[in-house]
Amino acid sequence: MFEKLIVLFYYLKQKYQRRFKDRKSFERWQKNKAIKFIRKIVKKSPFYEKLYQDFDLNDVSELPIIAKKDMMQNFDTLNTVHIKKEAAFNIAYQAEKDRNFTPKLQNITVGLSSGTSGNRGLFLVSDSERRKWAGTVLAKQLPSSLFHHHKIAFFLRCDSNLYQSVKSRHICFEYFDLLKPVQEHVDRLNQFQPTILVAPPSLLRLLVDQQHLHINPDKIISVAEVLEDVDRKIIESYFSKKLHQIYQATEGFIASTCSYGTLHLNEDIMMIEKEFLDENRFIPIITDFNRKTQPILRYKLNDILTLKKEACPCGSYHLAIEKIEGRCDDIFYFKSLENDKRMPIFPDFISRAIICSNEKVTDYYVRQISDDKIEVYINQTDFDIQGVFKDLCQKLGCICPDITVLETKPTLVSGKKQKRIERCCDD
């Protein structure tokens, strides 16, 4: 009962949080919040205390930036509860092996990321942090009041005490293991009849193709994978509903959609700085105000985000995101026509060139296997792949690579996140 009351408290706090008159006043509040949090948490983390010892904690923008590699190498001294990396990994690995995700370590929930960047990450979440997360997510994503009845079908590679926190008297939460057969999911969904369906876009596409699926959820939320326009269009058409998104990573609850379907950064629970790649694209650097067990301070993600140019009708002062393009690891590189130097080709350039050239394209996959070679699969046999890439490269001023056309799409490894644009070679 106590736990549910705490979740309710954070739900109400999120729903009726302080309002700001403009973006500038919000940014002042956010900066002060970050400084206060950092000054408090640094004393509890030996790693950060040493890293920041020669810096002014009031000047957040000058503090050192870390990434996943730094976090994993210093895991033992970075977390504030004295949990060793080996012990955390062992319990998380065993949970995935047994498909039993309830065990804790020192009363701390331990999780293991999917490792799409090639480096699996560990995360630690206390009971207090878990309740805060649940209240925040429910406030931002429930289509109606917490006191209405909701039935959530949640698809992911692994379950967690974190996700189970959303259960209550009014919320029925069912975890669906992505490693199970699709037909088994269809049977369970038909019986469960969810009001909210949460799943990666690749799984949603599989459900669309199932003839015996008979559900009509009030809200559908895409998670875990990059949501491509071609998938969004098909999923929304099938369910006759707007497809929403949650941008959740090992490092925190980073963004979610408003009622208009616009993805907004969750800047009320974390400060998100931007390392710009061009005028609109940036890599987020996050400082989470709620993560005390495993502090996330000026942590550089490996994702490419694109700012939305138009203002969202919802009026939120949280920055709007047009798209999560993918990981920095999946930026292609082609040689420049001018000087033979390598030019970065963002994933969005490739996906838009493909889907805008033929409206019949419903599935595709492109991977770069070397600087001058790519492999492409398109579900349309009459698609001019060579022409599309020649036009794109001409516009960008680069040399078109050699293209191998794949007759079939590579099989997705069970439990692995789907990528449509993937770089499979070393820099």
N, C-alpha and C positions, 0 to 999 in steps of 0.2 A: 504493500500500500504506500509506504514511504517513497519508494522509487517512482511510482506513478505520479505522486504529488509533485516531486521534483521535476519530472518531465513536463507536467502541466505548467509549473512555474515558468520554465524556460520557453514553453510554447506561448504563453501569454506575454512574457517579456518581449519575445520576438514580434508578436502581433502588434503590440502597443508600444513599441520602442520609441525613443526620443526622435522627434522630427526636426529637421534642420531647414532654415530658410533658404539656403543656397548651397552650392557645391563647395564654396570656399570655407564656409563655417563647418561643414562636415569634415573637410580635409584637416582643419585645425584640430577638431576633436579626435580624429583618427591618429594624427601625429602624436598628440599628447597621450593617447591610449597606448600607442606603441612604445613610447619612451618609458612610461610607467611600468608597463609589462616587462620590458627588457631589463630594467634596473632591478626588478624584483626576482626575475627568473635566473639571471646570470649567476647570482650567488649560490644557486642550487645545482648548477651544472659545471663541473670541473673543466669540461672542454671549452664551453663558452667563456667561462671566467678567465681562462688563460688566453683564449683567442682575442678577447676584447680588453685585455689589461692595459694596453697602451692607447686606447681610444676613448673619446668623449661619448658617453652613452646618450647624451642629449642630441647628438648629431647622427641620427639613424642612418642617413644616406651615405655616411663615410665608414660605417662598420663593414668588416669583411663579409663577402658573400661565400656561401658554401653550396655544394650540390650533393647528389645522392652518394657519390663515391666518398666524399668527406664524412658524411653521416655514418655510413657503414663502417668505415675504417676506424671511427672514433665512437662507435656505438656505446661501449661500456662506460665512457666518461661523459658522453653527451646527455644520456638520460638521467633523470633526477631520482630514480628509485633503485639504483645500484643493481640493475639487471644485466647479466652478462649476455653478450651476443650469441654465444654458443647455446646457452640454455634457452634463450628465446627462439632461436632457429629450430632447435630440437622439438619444442612443444608445438610450434607452428607447422613444421614438416609432418609431425605425427598426426596432427589434426587433419591435414589434407589427405594423408595416406588412409586414415581410418574413416574419413568423412564425418568426423565428430568434432564440431567446432566450439564446444562449450568449455573445455578446460581453460584455466587461467594460470598465470604464474605470479605468485605473490599478490593475488587478487587483482592482477592486471590482465586485460585482454591483449593477446598477442596475435598479430596477423602477418601474412606474407604476401607481398605484391606479386602480380602475375609475371613481372620481369620482361615486359615487351621491349624495354631498352637494352636487354641483355644483362641486366644487373638486378637481381631480385632484392627488394627492400623489405625490412622489418618495420612494423609499427607497433607502438605501445599506447594503450588507451586505458585510463583509470575509470572507475565506475562514475565518478563525478563528470568527467569529460564525456563519457558515453551518454549520460542523461542530458547534458547540454546539447550534444549533437542531435539526439533524438527530438528534443523539443524544437530545435532550430529547423531541422528538415521538415518536420510535420507542419510547422507554421508557414514555411515557404512553399510546400508542395501539395498539401491536402486541398482538393477542389472545393471542400466545404468545411464546416466547423469540426473541430476535434471531437465534439460531442455527438456528431452524426455517425452512423455505422459505416465502416469502410472495410473492404476485403482486399488486401494487397497481395498480389502474386509477384514475387521477387526472384528474378533469374540472375545468377552470377556463378562464377567458377567455384567460389567457396562461400560458406555462410560465416557468420560471426556474431558474438554477443552484442557487438555494436548494432547490427541490423535488427536483432531480436528485441532491442530496446524500445522499438516503436509499438510493440504489442500493448494492448490495453483492453478494458472492458468493451470499448467501442471499435477497436481495431483488431481485425483478425489478419495475422501475417503468416503467409506460407512461403517457405523457401523452396525454389526449384533448382536442382543441381544441373548445371549446363552439361555435365558429363553423362547425363542420362539420355536415353533415346527420345527423339522428338515426339513419337507417337505416345509415349508414356506421359509426356507433358500435356499433349492434347487431351488425353483422357482425364487427367487431373484438373486441367483448366475448365473443361466442360462441367465437371462435378463441382468445382470450387466457385465458379462464376465470379471472378474478381471484378471489383469496381475500379481498381487501379492496377495497371499492368506495367511492371518495371523490368526492362530487359535490354541487352545490347541490340543494336540494329540488325546484326547478322542473325540473331535468334528471331527477332520480329519478322524478318524477311522469310525465314523458314516457316513460321506460323501462318503467314499470309498464303503460302502455297499448300497448306493442309486443307483438304476438302471437308473434313469432318470436325473442324473447329467451329464451335457455336458459343461465342462470348461477345459481350457488348460492354466493355469497360467504359467508365465515365472519363477516365484519364489514362493516357499512355505516356510513359517516360523512357527516353533512351538514355542508357548509361554505358560506361566502360570503354566504348569504342568511338572513333571519329564518326560522326553522323554525316554521311554524304547526301547531297541533294537528290541523287537518283533513288536512294533508299527512302528518304523522307517522303518523297512524292508518292511512292508505291504504298508505303505503310499508311499514310494519311488517307489515301484514296480507299484503301481496303476497309479501314475502321471508320471512315467518315468523321475523323476527329483530328484536331491539331496535335502534332507530336511535340511533346515537351522534352527538356533535357536536364540532367544533373551532371555537373562536372565535378566528380569526386575522385580524389587520388589518395595514395598512401599518405600524402602530406596534408590532406584536409579537404573540407567541403568548400570548393573554390568558386563555383558559380551554379546558378539555377535559373530556370525560366520564370518569367512573370505570367500573368493571366493572358497577355498578348502573345506569348510564345517567344519573347525576346530573352536571350541569355544574358543575365546580369552577373557581374562579379560580386561575390559576397563580401563587400568591403566593410560591412558592419561587424564581421567577426575576424577579419584579417586585413592587414595592409598589403596591397599588391602594387609593387613598383614595376616599371616597364623598361625592358632593354629592347629598344626598337631595332628591327631588322630593315625596315623601310618606313614609309610614311604611315602605314596602318598596321603592319605586322609587328608583333613584339613577343618576347619571352618573359613570362611572369616571374617576379622575385617576391616571395611571400613571407610575411611575418604573421603567424597565427596567434590571436589573443587568448585562445582557449587551451592550447597544448602546453601543459606544464610537465607532464610525465616525460614526453619526448619533445623538447622545445623545437619549434620550427621558426628560426630567426634568419631573415635575409637569405632564404633558401631558394636557389635558382632551379626552376623546373626545366624540363626538356621539351616543352610543348610550344607550338607556334599558335598564337591567338591573333585574330584580326578584329580591330575595332569597328563597330558599327557607325557609319557616317551619319545616319539620320537619328534624331531623337526618338526615344520610345514613347508611345502615347500614355504609358502607365505613369510617367512623370517621376520615376525613381531617380535619385541622385547617384545610384550605383552605376558605374560604367557599363554600357551595353556592348556585347560581343557579337560580331557578325557570324563568326565561325571559329571552331577549333580545327585547325588545318591538319594537325598531326604532330609528330615528334621532329625535332631538329635533325635526328639521325636519318630521317626520310626525305630530306631536301636532296634533290638530284643535282648533279653538276655536269654541265655540258661545256665544251670549249667555245670560247668567244671567236667570232669571225674576225675581229680586229687584231687581237694580239695572242691568240691561242691560249689565253689564260682560262682557268675554270670559272664558270659562271653559276651562281646558285639558281636553281629552278624550283620554286616553291610547289608543294603538292597541289595547291589549289589551281595553279596555272594548268597543270596536266588534266585534272578532273574536269575543269570547266571546258577545256578544249575538246574533250571527248563528248561530254553530254550535250554541249551546245551545237555540235556538228551533226547530230542525228537524234531526233526525239524518240526513236525506237530502242535506244540503248537502255537496258535495264540492269546490266551487270558488266563489270569490267575489272581488270587487274593489270597493273603495270609495275614492273620491278627493274631496277637498274643493277646490272651484274658487273659492269665496269664503266669507266668514264666514257667509252664510246659504244657501249652496247646496252640495249634494253630489250625486255621481253614483254609482250602485250597480249592480253586476252580480251576479246570483245564478244558479247553474245550475238552480235549481228554479223552474219557471214559476208554481207555485201558492204561492209564498212571499210572506207578507205583509210586504213591506219597510217600508211606511209604519208598520204596527203595531209592528214591532220597534224602530224608531227613536223612535217616540213613547213607548213604554214605557221605553226607555233614558234618554231626555231627562227624563222625569218623575222617574225615580229619581235622576238627577244634579242636578235642579233647574235645567234650562236649556231654552231655546226650541228646539224641533225645527226644523231647517233645511228648506228646500224640497228635495225629493228627485226626481231624474230617474233613471228606471230604464233601464239600458242593456240592449239585447237581446242584444248580443254582448260578450264580454270584449275590451278593447283588446289589440291584438297587441303582444307583448313584443318590443322592439327587440333584434336580434341582439347578444349580448355584454353586454347590460344586465342587472343583477340584478333579480329579480322582487320586487315589492312588492305586497301585498294591500291594505294601508292606506297611502294616499299623500296628502300635502297638496300641492296644485299651485297655491297662491296665495301671494303675499307677505304677511308679517305687517302 
